[in-house]
């Protein structure tokens, strides 16, 4: 995809093919087998995830969007004028537009996402719609350090990270603290974080959200095998595997797996990977939190927890966190 001239800058530091292959071979050699969830989000995977967000069973997107609409003026007041907004994970950009529309003279917007085509589409549209705003696109794995582009504006207020969608739930708890600590370093003293956190709730609601009746989540999960075939020359037969997701109550997380329907051997990168019938590849976790539990994580990473909002059914929460000066 061509780079839109409306973008202030585009930096491409996405993982290379060799990184993808190394991660796949390492994960499939493990016991149990696993694959990093970041590789779910190629162009087709990102499109499928946007379809998931519109499903009736998938409550997080519509609940968080409504929450942001309700609390955005309070968030804007806390952030103040001329901020630099840094979004982790581009998504559909609807939530980010809600926030941008309420901010006072935002200076610049930086979007960081691993899916190159999806990132460029979303940021190019944004740059055209907000011609007075510096819009930077960074194609990168935001779980690792990256360079935040400088604003071309002379007057810049605080830096604020935006991490909607409860994507923090994809990290194990120790990893979540490390990610929040890295975010604190990015925004610096006085900086902030607007973050969506999915809450613990009825198990039936959780299981339905990750095993929708239309099979879109299954297609999203199994698309990872298709991507391995396309990008790495793998020989997976996606029809010989199925999607399985469930809430692990002991660990407080949804687990997504790809299950082998038979005994089989698959080739990837010159290696043969054997699967027994019923063996799984663990592809994603989505941890759920109580509000106090999450705020303890945030404090451990150096954030203060001044404000939190929840919906009437207590399904989801939006937090505004700050780093002290």
C-alpha positions in Angstrom: 0.0 0.0 0.0 1.3 3.5 -1.0 2.1 5.9 1.9 -0.5 8.6 2.1 1.0 12.1 1.7 -1.2 13.3 4.5 0.8 11.3 7.1 3.4 13.3 8.9 5.7 10.2 9.1 5.7 6.4 8.7 8.2 4.2 10.4 8.4 0.5 9.6 10.1 -1.6 12.3 7.8 -4.6 12.1 9.2 -8.1 12.8 10.9 -9.7 9.9 10.0 -13.1 8.3 13.0 -14.6 10.2 11.5 -13.4 13.5 8.1 -14.9 12.6 9.7 -18.2 11.6 11.8 -18.4 14.8 8.8 -17.6 17.0 6.7 -20.3 15.2 9.4 -23.0 15.5 10.1 -22.2 19.1 6.4 -22.2 20.0 5.6 -25.4 18.2 8.6 -27.2 19.7 7.3 -26.5 23.2 5.2 -28.6 25.5 2.4 -27.6 25.3 2.6 -26.1 21.9 1.9 -22.3 21.6 2.1 -19.4 19.2 2.4 -15.6 20.0 -1.0 -14.0 19.7 0.6 -10.9 17.9 0.8 -13.0 14.8 -3.0 -13.4 14.6 -3.1 -9.8 13.2 -2.1 -9.9 9.6 -4.3 -8.0 7.2 -7.0 -10.8 7.1 -6.7 -11.4 10.8 -7.2 -7.7 11.5 -10.3 -7.6 9.2 -11.7 -10.7 11.0 -11.1 -9.1 14.4 -13.1 -6.1 13.3 -16.0 -8.4 12.4 -15.7 -10.0 15.8 -16.1 -6.6 17.4 -19.5 -6.3 15.8 -20.9 -9.6 16.9 -23.8 -9.7 19.3 -21.9 -12.1 21.7 -18.8 -9.8 21.8 -19.8 -7.2 24.4 -16.3 -5.5 25.0 -16.3 -3.2 21.9 -19.8 -1.8 22.2 -19.6 -1.5 26.0 -16.2 0.3 25.9 -17.4 2.6 23.1 -20.4 3.6 25.1 -18.3 4.1 28.2 -15.8 6.3 26.4 -18.6 8.4 25.0 -19.9 8.9 28.5 -16.6 9.8 30.2 -14.6 11.4 27.4 -15.1 15.0 28.7 -13.7 14.1 32.1 -10.8 12.3 30.4 -10.2 15.3 28.2 -10.2 17.7 31.2 -7.6 15.5 33.0 -5.3 15.4 29.9 -5.4 19.1 29.1 -4.5 20.9 25.9 -2.0 20.1 23.2 -1.4 16.5 24.2 0.6 14.0 22.2 -1.7 10.9 22.0 0.0 7.5 21.4 -2.4 4.6 20.5 -1.3 1.0 20.9 -3.1 -1.1 18.4 -5.0 0.7 15.7 -8.3 -1.1 15.7 -11.2 0.5 13.8 -10.1 4.0 15.2 -13.7 4.6 16.3 -12.8 4.8 20.0 -9.7 6.9 19.3 -11.9 9.4 17.3 -14.2 9.7 20.3 -11.2 10.7 22.4 -9.6 13.0 19.7 -12.9 14.8 19.2 -13.1 15.8 22.8 -9.4 16.8 23.3 -8.4 20.5 23.4 -6.1 21.3 20.5 -4.3 17.9 20.4 -0.7 18.3 19.0 0.0 15.0 17.5 -1.3 11.4 17.2 1.0 8.4 17.0 -0.5 5.0 16.1 1.5 1.9 16.7 0.4 -1.4 15.2 2.0 -4.6 13.9 -0.4 -5.0 11.0 1.1 -2.7 8.3 -1.8 -2.5 5.8 -4.4 -2.0 8.5 -2.3 0.6 10.2 -1.8 2.6 7.0 -5.5 2.5 6.1 -6.6 3.7 9.5 -4.0 6.5 9.9 -4.3 7.7 6.3 -8.0 8.2 6.8 -7.4 10.0 10.1 -4.8 12.3 8.6 -7.2 13.4 5.9 -10.0 14.0 8.4 -7.8 15.9 10.8 -5.5 18.1 8.6 -4.3 20.2 11.5 -3.1 17.2 13.5 0.4 15.6 13.1 -0.4 11.9 12.4 2.4 9.4 12.7 2.2 5.7 11.8 4.7 3.3 13.4 4.5 -0.4 12.2 6.0 -2.2 15.2 5.5 -4.8 17.9 4.4 -2.4 20.7 5.3 -5.0 23.3 8.9 -4.1 22.6 10.7 -0.7 22.8 10.1 1.6 19.9 10.9 5.2 19.1 8.0 7.7 19.4 8.2 10.3 16.6 8.6 13.9 17.6 5.8 16.4 17.0 6.4 19.2 14.6 4.5 21.5 16.9 6.3 23.9 19.2 3.9 23.7 22.1 3.2 20.2 23.3 1.4 19.2 26.5 1.6 15.9 28.2 2.0 12.6 26.5 -0.8 10.1 26.9 -1.0 6.5 25.8 -4.3 5.0 24.6 -4.8 1.3 24.9 -8.4 0.3 24.4 -10.0 -3.1 23.8 -8.7 -4.7 27.0 -5.7 -5.9 25.0 -3.6 -5.8 28.2 -5.4 -9.1 29.0 -3.3 -10.8 26.4 -0.3 -10.5 28.7 0.5 -12.8 31.6 0.3 -10.7 34.8 4.1 -10.2 35.2 4.3 -9.2 31.5 1.4 -6.8 32.0 3.3 -5.0 34.8 6.4 -4.8 32.5 4.3 -3.5 29.6 2.8 -0.8 31.9 6.3 0.1 33.2 7.5 0.5 29.5 4.4 2.7 28.9 5.2 4.8 31.9 8.7 5.4 30.5 7.2 6.4 27.1 4.8 9.0 28.5 7.2 10.2 31.2 6.5 12.2 34.4 3.1 13.8 34.3 2.0 11.6 31.4 -1.1 9.5 31.3 -2.7 6.3 30.1 -6.3 5.7 29.0 -6.9 2.0 29.1 -9.8 -0.4 28.8 -9.9 -3.4 31.1 -12.4 -6.3 30.8 -13.9 -7.3 34.1 -14.5 -10.7 35.7 -18.1 -11.8 35.1 -20.5 -14.6 34.4 -18.7 -17.5 32.8 -21.4 -18.1 30.2 -21.0 -14.5 28.9 -17.3 -14.9 28.6 -17.4 -18.2 26.8 -20.0 -17.0 24.3 -17.9 -13.9 23.5 -15.0 -16.0 22.4 -16.9 -18.8 20.7 -19.5 -17.0 18.6 -22.3 -18.8 16.8 -21.3 -17.4 13.4 -17.8 -18.9 13.6 -16.0 -15.6 13.1 -13.7 -16.1 16.1 -12.9 -19.6 14.8 -11.9 -18.2 11.4 -9.8 -15.6 13.1 -7.9 -18.2 15.2 -7.4 -20.7 12.4 -6.3 -17.9 10.0 -3.0 -18.1 11.9 -2.3 -21.5 10.3 -3.2 -20.0 6.9 -0.7 -17.2 7.5 2.0 -19.6 8.4 1.4 -21.5 5.1 1.4 -18.2 3.1 4.3 -16.5 4.8 6.5 -19.4 5.9 5.7 -22.2 3.4 3.9 -24.3 6.0 1.8 -27.3 5.2 -1.0 -26.9 7.7 -4.4 -28.2 6.6 -6.7 -25.8 8.4 -9.6 -28.2 8.0 -7.7 -30.7 10.2 -7.9 -28.3 13.1 -10.6 -26.6 15.1 -11.0 -23.6 17.3 -11.5 -24.0 21.1 -11.9 -21.2 23.6 -12.9 -21.4 27.3 -12.7 -19.5 30.5 -10.1 -20.9 32.9 -11.6 -19.8 36.2 -8.6 -20.7 38.3 -6.3 -18.5 36.2 -8.9 -15.8 35.6 -8.5 -15.9 31.8 -10.0 -16.9 28.5 -7.8 -19.3 26.7 -7.9 -19.7 22.9 -6.5 -22.9 21.4 -6.2 -24.6 18.0 -7.0 -28.3 18.4 -5.7 -31.1 16.1 -8.6 -33.3 14.9 -6.3 -36.2 14.1 -2.7 -37.5 14.4 -0.7 -35.6 11.7 2.6 -34.2 10.8 3.0 -30.6 9.5 6.0 -29.0 7.8 7.3 -25.5 8.7 10.7 -24.0 7.7 12.2 -27.4 6.9 11.1 -28.9 10.2 8.4 -31.5 10.8 6.0 -30.9 13.6 4.0 -33.9 14.9 0.5 -33.5 16.4 -1.4 -36.2 18.2 -5.2 -36.2 18.0 -6.6 -33.7 20.4 -3.3 -31.9 20.9 -3.6 -28.1 21.0 -1.7 -25.0 20.1 -2.3 -22.3 22.7 -2.7 -19.1 20.7 -4.1 -16.4 23.1 -4.9 -15.5 26.6 -7.4 -12.8 27.7 -7.1 -12.1 31.4 -10.0 -10.6 33.2 -9.6 -8.4 36.3 -11.4 -7.0 39.2 -11.0 -3.2 39.4 -8.8 -3.3 42.6 -6.7 -6.1 41.1 -5.9 -4.1 38.0 -5.2 -0.9 39.9 -2.7 -2.8 42.0 -0.9 -3.8 38.8 -0.9 -0.2 37.6 0.5 1.1 40.9 3.2 -1.6 40.8 4.2 -0.1 37.4 4.3 3.5 38.7 0.9 4.7 37.7 -1.6 6.4 40.0 -5.2 5.5 39.5 -7.2 8.7 39.8 -10.4 7.8 37.8 -12.3 4.7 36.7 -15.6 4.3 34.9 -17.8 1.1 34.5 -21.0 0.3 32.7 -24.2 -0.4 34.7 -23.8 -4.2 34.2 -20.2 -4.0 35.4 -19.0 -5.8 32.3 -16.1 -3.4 31.4 -14.0 -0.6 32.8 -12.2 2.4 31.4 -9.3 3.9 33.5 -7.4 7.1 33.4 -4.0 6.6 35.0 -1.2 9.1 35.6 2.5 9.2 36.3 3.4 11.7 39.1 5.7 14.6 38.2 
